[in-house]
Amino acid sequence: MTLRCLATACALLLFAACQDPTPEIVHPPLDPSLDEPAPRSVLTSMNINPDAKAGPGGSALYIINPETGALHVFPFSTMRGGPVEGQGMHTALSKDRETVFCTMGGNKDLDLRLVTIDLHWQNGHPHPEVIDSRVLVEAGTRGNESNGASCHPGEPGIRQEGHGSRITEDGRFLLFSEMQNDRIRVFNIARGAFAGEPQDHPSLYAPHGLYPNPAGTFAATPQYWFDHHTVGIWALDSLTGTPSFAFAIQMADSSGTGAYQHTVRWLDDHRFFVTVTQEAEQGNGSSQQGIWLGDLTSRSAQRVLGAEDILEGVSDCGIAGNKLYVAEGNVAKFLAGQPTPGHLSIWDISSPESPSLVRRFSAGDGFPDDFENAHSIGIPVDGSSVFVESFSSHYLIQVDPINDTVIRTFGKEDGLDTPHGIYVQP
């Protein structure tokens, strides 16, 4: 397998993107006047099973009530207002927990789309309805060959993905990236329109998401590719949300670099953690797995966790209180067919520059024996729960951040399969 194929973290997400058209599904009438406020807390994710044997159900929306543990599964092929074809990438849940935005992958037959879904909460249950589908990139558009688009089977370069969807804390803007086009997008939720044209910049290379700070004044985009260690910083217009490139920060110091970055999580309005997946034996050997802390004021960064602290490449992290939750899982190993251990490590960040280990969950040690490849972290802004997602071992695990114990484990027996694209509100 080529280096290009190794570095595209979601190379398996679109293998079953095209299926035969699904007959129209007749849904019973739904009276929107009966809609009620959503539960206090809601989690969304998607089933992105690329195996053709999964059938239409291999592409589905998950909705979970974190307080009750109720899990709802809605296949896109039979969804009210659908069907929606192809494999999902990421979800983003509106602040009122009543609307879900889903990026749906594109290829030679399907457009890259932003799909909007109204959840229609009634009697405590969601009744999803597709209310809008916007074309981001037309079907057949060749992606940037250099960032791994050629991993898709068939004609090289015909794959498009929308990644790292985030909504500003004030609920006004949805931000994400077009990874194969090296572009970022901002969507004005209230206006139902994009804030200007897609933005690119010479420093953008396989951008995985656009992550806003709490104030919504700046956003950061990491580079999800071997040996690339720059994080781009964008200023967001306070009225329109329109992004403009401000500067770049190198995840580099005398110890080496931090490359193949998956997510950014803000500590405050000026400092942010960057997750580094690339291990020393990958790429050009300049990077090692860990966590970097970037600073807008100094326009510099420092490594705060490295290979001596972290067992696997870091795919994601999240903050609850004074603790940093780190998802250890190297997707490049998974794509290469290598063993992919996964862990959730927990760090006290009372001193953010020098985190101290609280504990680590691993397969057979707090987590199921077959758990692997921890990929995504979801934490609501109130820090009431911590969720870790593993698409390759089909788990979503809920952890109590007060005493760091497992509250619930969702797996295949609960109807969960290949979860990816987690988002939690409030």
C-alpha positions in Angstrom: 0.0 0.0 0.0 1.3 3.4 -0.9 2.0 6.3 1.5 -0.9 8.1 0.0 -3.3 5.3 1.0 -1.9 5.2 4.5 -2.5 8.8 5.3 -6.1 9.2 4.3 -7.8 8.4 7.6 -11.2 7.8 6.1 -10.2 5.8 3.1 -12.6 3.1 4.0 -15.6 5.4 4.5 -16.7 5.6 0.9 -16.1 2.1 -0.5 -19.8 1.5 -0.7 -20.8 5.0 -1.7 -23.0 3.9 -4.6 -25.9 1.5 -4.3 -28.9 0.8 -6.5 -31.6 3.4 -6.1 -33.9 2.6 -3.2 -37.7 2.6 -3.9 -39.6 5.5 -2.4 -40.6 4.9 1.2 -44.0 6.1 2.3 -43.9 7.5 5.8 -46.9 8.1 8.0 -48.0 11.7 8.3 -45.9 13.8 10.7 -47.5 16.9 12.2 -44.7 19.5 12.9 -47.1 21.4 15.1 -46.6 18.6 17.7 -42.8 19.1 17.7 -41.4 19.7 21.2 -38.0 20.9 22.6 -35.2 18.3 22.3 -33.9 16.5 25.4 -31.3 18.4 27.4 -28.5 16.4 25.9 -28.2 14.7 22.5 -25.4 12.8 20.7 -25.3 12.2 17.0 -23.0 10.0 14.9 -23.3 7.9 11.8 -22.9 4.3 10.7 -20.3 4.5 7.9 -19.8 0.7 7.3 -18.2 0.4 3.9 -18.9 -3.3 3.5 -21.4 -3.9 0.7 -22.8 -6.8 2.8 -24.1 -4.1 5.2 -26.7 -3.1 2.6 -28.6 0.2 2.9 -28.3 0.1 6.6 -24.5 0.5 6.3 -25.2 4.3 6.0 -27.3 5.5 8.9 -27.8 8.3 11.4 -27.4 7.5 15.1 -29.1 9.6 17.7 -28.5 8.9 21.4 -29.8 10.4 24.6 -26.7 10.4 26.9 -28.9 10.7 30.0 -31.1 7.7 29.3 -28.9 5.7 27.0 -31.7 5.5 24.3 -30.2 4.7 20.9 -32.1 5.4 17.7 -30.8 4.2 14.3 -32.2 5.8 11.1 -30.9 4.4 7.7 -30.4 7.2 5.2 -31.9 5.1 2.5 -35.3 5.1 4.2 -35.2 8.5 5.9 -38.2 10.8 5.6 -37.4 13.4 2.9 -34.7 11.1 1.5 -33.3 8.8 0.4 -29.7 10.1 0.9 -27.1 8.1 -1.0 -23.5 7.4 -0.1 -21.5 7.2 3.0 -21.7 9.9 5.7 -18.5 11.5 7.0 -19.3 13.9 10.0 -22.3 15.2 11.9 -22.8 18.5 13.6 -25.7 19.1 15.9 -27.3 22.6 16.3 -27.2 24.2 19.7 -31.0 23.6 20.3 -30.4 19.9 19.4 -33.1 20.0 16.8 -31.1 20.0 13.6 -28.3 17.8 12.3 -25.9 18.8 9.6 -24.2 15.8 7.8 -21.4 15.8 5.3 -22.0 13.1 2.8 -19.1 11.9 0.7 -18.7 12.3 -3.0 -17.1 10.3 -5.8 -17.4 9.8 -9.6 -21.2 9.2 -9.3 -22.2 11.2 -6.2 -21.7 14.9 -5.3 -20.1 15.9 -2.0 -23.0 17.3 -0.1 -24.1 19.1 3.1 -27.4 17.5 4.2 -29.6 19.2 6.8 -32.0 17.1 8.9 -34.8 18.3 11.1 -35.1 15.9 14.1 -38.8 16.6 14.9 -38.7 15.6 18.6 -42.1 14.3 19.6 -42.9 12.4 22.8 -39.2 12.2 23.6 -38.3 10.5 20.3 -36.7 11.9 17.1 -38.4 11.7 13.7 -35.6 12.7 11.3 -36.6 14.5 8.0 -34.2 15.6 5.3 -35.0 19.3 4.6 -32.1 20.3 2.5 -29.2 18.9 0.5 -26.5 21.3 -0.9 -23.9 20.3 -3.4 -20.4 21.2 -2.2 -18.4 19.6 -5.0 -19.9 18.0 -8.1 -19.6 14.3 -8.8 -16.6 13.3 -10.8 -14.4 16.2 -9.5 -10.8 15.1 -9.2 -9.4 15.7 -5.8 -5.8 16.7 -4.9 -3.9 13.5 -5.8 -1.2 14.4 -3.3 -3.5 14.1 -0.3 -4.5 10.5 -0.8 -7.6 10.7 -3.1 -6.2 7.9 -5.2 -7.0 5.4 -2.4 -10.6 5.2 -3.6 -11.0 2.1 -5.9 -11.6 2.8 -9.5 -10.5 5.9 -11.2 -7.8 7.7 -9.1 -8.6 11.0 -7.5 -12.4 10.9 -7.7 -13.3 11.2 -4.1 -14.4 14.1 -2.0 -14.8 14.3 1.8 -16.2 16.9 4.2 -14.4 16.7 7.6 -14.2 18.0 11.1 -17.6 19.7 11.3 -17.9 22.1 14.2 -20.5 24.7 15.2 -19.4 27.9 17.0 -20.5 28.1 20.6 -23.0 30.8 19.9 -24.7 28.4 17.5 -24.5 30.7 14.5 -21.9 29.1 12.1 -21.0 25.6 10.9 -17.4 25.1 10.0 -15.7 22.2 8.1 -13.1 21.4 5.5 -13.1 19.8 2.0 -10.1 17.7 2.6 -9.4 16.6 -0.9 -9.7 20.2 -2.2 -7.6 21.8 0.5 -10.4 24.2 1.2 -12.5 25.3 4.2 -16.1 26.3 4.4 -18.3 28.3 6.8 -22.1 28.0 6.7 -24.4 30.7 8.3 -27.0 28.6 10.0 -29.5 31.4 10.6 -29.4 32.6 6.9 -29.1 29.1 5.5 -26.3 30.2 3.2 -22.5 29.9 3.0 -20.4 32.8 4.3 -18.7 33.6 1.1 -16.8 31.3 -1.2 -14.7 28.3 -0.2 -11.4 29.4 1.1 -8.0 28.0 0.3 -4.4 29.1 1.1 -0.9 27.8 0.1 -0.5 26.5 3.7 -3.5 24.3 3.6 -2.7 20.6 2.9 -5.3 17.9 3.5 -7.1 20.0 6.1 -9.2 18.0 8.6 -11.8 20.4 9.9 -12.0 24.0 11.0 -12.1 24.4 14.8 -13.4 27.7 16.3 -12.2 29.1 19.6 -14.9 29.6 22.3 -15.4 33.3 21.4 -15.8 32.5 17.7 -13.1 35.0 16.7 -10.5 32.5 15.4 -10.5 29.0 14.0 -7.7 26.5 13.4 -7.3 23.9 10.8 -4.9 20.9 11.2 -3.2 19.0 8.3 -4.0 15.3 8.2 -1.0 14.1 6.2 2.3 12.6 6.9 5.2 15.0 7.5 3.0 18.2 7.4 3.0 19.9 10.7 1.4 23.4 10.1 -1.8 24.6 11.7 -3.5 27.4 9.9 -5.2 30.1 11.9 -8.2 31.9 10.4 -10.0 35.1 11.6 -13.8 34.9 11.6 -15.8 37.9 10.8 -18.0 38.6 13.8 -21.1 39.5 11.7 -20.9 37.1 8.7 -18.6 34.3 9.9 -16.5 34.8 6.7 -13.0 33.4 7.3 -9.8 35.1 6.4 -6.3 33.6 6.7 -4.4 35.2 9.6 -1.2 33.2 10.0 0.2 29.7 10.4 1.8 28.1 13.5 4.4 25.3 13.1 4.1 22.3 15.4 7.9 22.2 15.6 10.7 22.7 18.1 14.1 21.3 18.9 12.4 17.9 19.8 11.0 17.5 16.3 7.7 18.1 14.6 4.0 17.2 15.2 2.6 15.9 11.9 -0.5 14.0 10.6 -2.8 16.1 12.8 -6.4 15.0 13.2 -8.1 17.6 15.4 -7.7 20.8 17.4 -9.3 21.4 20.8 -9.2 24.9 22.3 -8.1 25.3 25.9 -9.2 29.0 25.9 -9.5 31.7 23.3 -5.8 31.8 22.7 -4.4 28.3 23.3 -5.3 25.0 21.7 -4.3 21.4 21.8 -3.3 19.6 18.5 -3.5 15.8 18.2 -0.6 14.3 16.4 -1.0 10.8 14.9 2.3 10.3 13.0 4.7 8.0 14.9 8.4 7.9 14.5 8.4 5.0 12.1 6.0 6.7 9.8 6.7 9.3 7.2 10.1 10.9 7.2 10.7 10.0 10.9 10.6 13.6 12.1 7.4 13.3 14.1 6.2 11.3 17.0 2.8 10.7 18.5 1.6 13.1 21.1 -0.1 16.4 21.9 1.1 19.9 21.1 -0.1 23.1 22.7 -0.4 26.1 20.3 -0.5 29.7 21.3 -2.0 32.6 19.2 -0.2 35.3 21.2 3.3 33.9 20.6 2.4 32.2 17.3 4.3 29.2 18.5 3.8 25.7 19.9 5.3 23.2 22.2 5.0 19.5 22.6 3.4 18.7 25.9 3.0 14.9 25.5 5.2 12.7 23.4 6.1 9.1 22.6 7.3 8.6 26.2 3.8 9.4 27.4 1.4 8.2 24.6 1.3 4.6 23.5 -0.3 5.2 20.0 -0.8 8.0 17.5 -3.3 10.5 18.9 -6.5 10.7 16.8 -8.5 13.1 19.0 -8.7 14.7 22.4 -11.3 16.6 24.5 -11.4 18.7 27.7 -13.7 18.2 30.7 -12.9 20.4 33.7 -9.2 20.3 34.3 -8.7 17.0 32.5 -7.6 16.2 28.9 -9.1 13.0 27.4 -6.9 11.5 24.7 -8.0 9.0 22.1 -4.9 6.9 21.1 -5.4 5.2 17.8 -3.3 5.3 14.6 -5.6 5.0 11.5 -2.6 4.7 9.2 -1.8 1.4 10.9 -5.4 0.3 10.4 -5.3 1.1 6.7 -2.0 -0.8 6.4 -3.6 -3.9 7.9 -1.3 -3.7 11.0 -2.5 -4.2 14.6 -4.3 -1.1 15.9 -4.4 -1.0 19.7 -6.6 1.7 21.1 -6.6 3.6 24.5 -8.3 6.4 26.2 -5.7 8.2 28.4 -6.7 10.9 30.9 -4.4 13.7 31.9 -4.6 16.4 34.6 -4.0 19.7 32.9 -4.0 22.0 35.9 -0.7 22.9 34.4 -1.4 22.6 30.6 2.3 22.7 29.7 3.0 19.6 31.8 0.0 17.2 31.9 0.1 14.4 34.4 -1.4 11.0 33.8 -4.6 10.2 35.8 -5.3 6.8 34.2 -5.6 4.9 30.9 -8.4 2.7 29.6 -7.3 -0.1 27.3 -8.7 -3.3 25.9 -9.4 -5.6 28.8 -8.5 -2.8 31.3 -11.8 -0.9 31.7 -12.7 -1.3 28.0 -14.0 -4.4 26.2 -11.4 -7.0 25.4 -11.7 -6.4 21.6 -11.6 -2.6 21.8 -9.1 -1.0 19.4 -8.2 2.1 17.5 -9.8 4.9 19.6 -10.7 7.5 17.0 -13.0 10.3 18.2 -13.9 12.1 21.4 -17.2 13.8 22.1 -17.6 16.1 25.1 -20.5 18.5 25.6 -19.6 22.1 26.6 -20.9 21.4 30.2 -18.4 18.6 30.5 -21.1 16.2 31.8 -19.9 13.1 29.9 -17.0 11.9 27.8 -17.6 9.7 24.8 -14.9 7.8 22.9 -15.7 6.3 19.5 -14.0 3.4 17.6 -15.3 2.8 14.1 -13.1 -0.2 13.5 -14.1 -2.1 16.7 -17.7 -0.8 16.6 -17.8 0.8 20.0 -19.1 4.0 21.5 -18.2 4.3 25.2 -19.5 6.8 27.7 -17.3 7.8 30.6 -18.2 9.7 33.8 -15.6 12.6 34.0 -16.1 13.0 37.8 -14.7 9.6 38.8 -13.5 8.4 35.3 -15.5 5.2 35.2 -17.4 3.7 32.3 -21.2 4.6 32.4 -22.3 2.8 29.2 -20.9 0.8 26.4 -22.7 0.8 23.0 -21.7 -2.0 20.6 -23.0 -4.2 17.9 -25.5 -5.9 20.2 -27.1 -2.5 20.7 -27.4 -1.8 17.0 -24.2 0.1 16.7 -21.9 -0.5 13.7 -18.9 1.4 12.5 -19.7 4.7 14.3 -18.0 7.9 13.0 -18.6 11.6 13.1 -19.6 12.1 16.7 -21.1 15.3 18.0 -22.6 16.1 21.4 -24.8 19.0 22.6 -25.2 20.9 24.9 
